[in-house]
Amino acid sequence: MMASISRFIGTEEVFADKDLAEARIGAGFLAVYCPRQEEADHLRH
């Protein structure tokens, strides 16, 4: 039930659904630990 509510209001479940759909066609993801915001901003570029 919580997943359905989350999809309805557009929270994390929507992102999970999109990630799963993209994974089915070969996409992947990379998790990176950034203890400071400046490092995270640098990685996005």
Summary of the structure (lengths in Angstrom):
residues: 45
radius of gyration: 14.3
end to end distance: 38.0
largest distance: 38.4
contacts: 70
relative contact order: 0.10
helix: 62%
strand: 0%
